[in-house]
Amino acid sequence: MAAAAGATLTVLAFPAVISIAPSYGAPGPGVCTPARDDNACSARLTSVTANTIDGTITGTPVDGGAPLTLSGQADAYLKSAGFGATPPDAVQRWDAAIDGPNIVTVDPSDPNWYGNAKARTFLPRTLDDLATQFPPNTLVVRFVPDDTYPGWFRLVSIQPVAQ
């Protein structure tokens, strides 16, 4: 009887275990309202500071709340949107920096392959520094909690967007 009850409980619990959604670690900040199926939060930041030692930026959401510390890989950094023909200088340099490493090769037969690879590797830190020069309320980020560094968030995307 006990074995049958245990088997029934196991059969009933198994589908519940399979349907558990993946967790990204700590819950998102109060400004988090996932807008897409990937559970990423989004926020427009008032301004940011960059930490070149650990490769992060920290910014306060326009809607208020605690500052967010964010880090990400080069593919999370997107070209600007909505600025028209004359974006601010820092935004123009952001777009040019993103275009630069995408057109160079890291093929060992290229005499500058090492320099190209280094530029691509350090692109996020270069862009983080440029982001500190943006006009207020320009930067829009999408992020999830970072399981490796509690209290930090991993960038899904980061983009200067005109208001």
Secondary structure, 3 states (H helix, E strand, C coil): CHHHHHHHHHHHHHHHHHCCCCCCCCCCCCCCCCCCCCCCEEEEEEEEEEECCCCEEEEEECCCCCCEEEECCHHHECCCECCCCCCCHHHHHHHHHHHHHHHCCCCCCCCCHHHHHHHHHCHHHHHHHHHCCCCCCCEEEEEEECCCCCCEEEEEEEEEECC
